[in-house]
Amino acid sequence: MTGVTTHHDACRRAYIILLHSSTFSRRRLCLASVPHGGAFVQLVATIQVSLADAVTRCFLIATVLIVVGFAATLFLREIPLRKRQKGDEVA
């Protein structure tokens, strides 16, 4: 039966396309063609999108914290670490 596409073949093809696609918009487009039984493919795609969103959010929050920390260091007053000059020696 070469002309008949089974549910398993359709899911496998969608999963392969999902793995080889480079953007999430293509992954979502591929999921639209998956039959209702492709729960595993949908689960994998959902996990990938959720993980990407979480990592993106963490990087954005970290970037804001780094900028705030750097700005705070600009307003700190300088405290000298030594009271003595280089030429002064302890007797």
N, C-alpha and C positions, 0 to 999 in steps of 0.2 A: 504494500500500500504506500506508494510514493506520494500520491496526491493528498493524502489525509494527514493533517497535522494534529498530533495528540496534545493533550493538555501539558504533559510532561515536557515535550519538545518546545512548546511555546514558553514555558517557564524557564527552561534551560537557556534558550536563546535570549530571553529578556535579561536573565542573570548575567550572561556573558557580555551583553551590550552594557549592562549596568557597571560591570567591573572595568570595562575598557573605556568608558566615557570619562571625559576629563572635567566636566563641570556638573554642578548639581542641577542646573536647569535641564540638561540632557537626561540626567538620572530620573528626574520627575517625569519627563516626557516618556521615557521608557516604561515607567511604572503604569502609565495610563493604558498601555497596550497589554498589560498582564491580565490574564483571566482572574476571576474571583478566587480561584484556588491557590494563587501564588502568594500565600500568606508569608512564606519564608522570605521571598524576595522583597516583599513590602516591609517586613520586619527589618531586614538588613539595611534597606534604603532609609528607613526611619531612624535607625540607630546611627547611620553615617551622617545624616543631616543634623540630628540632635547633637552628635559629638562635634561636628564642625561649628555649629552655632555656639556651643559651650566654650570651645577653644577660642573662637573669635571674641566672645564676650570677655573671657579672662584676659586676653591680650589687650583689649581696649581698656579694661579697668586697670591693668598693670601700667599701661602707657600714661593714663591720667595720674596715677600715684607717683610715677617717676617724674613727671613734669612738676607736680606739686612739691615733691621732695627737692628737686633741683631749685625751684623758685625759693623754697625756704632756706636753702643754703646761701643764697645770694644776700639774704637779710641778716645773717648771723654776723656778729662782730668778731673780729680777729683777736684771738688771745695768744700772746707770745708764749712760746714753750720754754724759753730760757730767760733768765734774769741777767745773766752774765754775758759779757762779750767774748769773742774768740781769744783775744789776747790775755784775758785774765786767767790766771792759773791758781789752783789751790796750793798753799804752801805746806 
